[in-house]
Structure formats: C-alpha cells, structure tokens
Amino acid sequence: MAETHSEYQANLARALERWLEFSPESMQRITPIRKFIEEQRRDDKREDLRLLLGSRFGPLPEALTSQLDAIHDIDELSQMYRRALDAQTLDEVGLREQT
C-alpha cells in the first residue's frame, strides 16, 4: 500500500478539508495549507519533468531550467510531461532554447 508523495499530499488535503468544513472560519485556516500543498505538487511535477528530460536529452541548459521554473500551472507541467514521454526534441515538449 505504498502511496506516492503526490497521492499522500492529495489525500491529506482532502482529509483536512473535511475536518475543517464544519465552521466558516475553516477555509481561512486551510488556505495557507492548501497553498503550501499546491506549491509542493507543482514543485514535484516540475522535478519529475526535469528528471525525465535529463534522462532523455541530457543535462538541461540553464535557460530551459528557467523556463520550467517559470511555469506555475500544474496542468501545463503535466501536459509537458506527457509530451516528453514520446518527444524526439525539447521543442516537441514545449521548451525552446533562445538563439
């Protein structure tokens, strides 16, 4: 019953939301926790993508790492990850080196 780190965080977030939903003040208390969990999920997805890209294409140049760091949408990072599984170039993933 090994859960991944992201699954654990998602389950924890749901449990906290259920536990705190009994009062109007609960959302004020959970907002910082939710933001923290979302940041962790985004960081985890970004790191997974970096590892995949590094294993497929070699070390990423700083400019491409900066592009990844600038992406804050979890769905966009997930889409890039899926594209990276079959991509032949970084351009196909959605990353472009500046020339």
Secondary structure, DSSP 8 states (H G I E B T S, - for coil): ----HHHHHHHHHHHHHHHHTTSTTHHHHHHHHHHHHHHHHHHHHHHHHHHHHHHHH-S--HHHHHHHHT---HHHHHHHHHHHHH-SSHHHHT-----
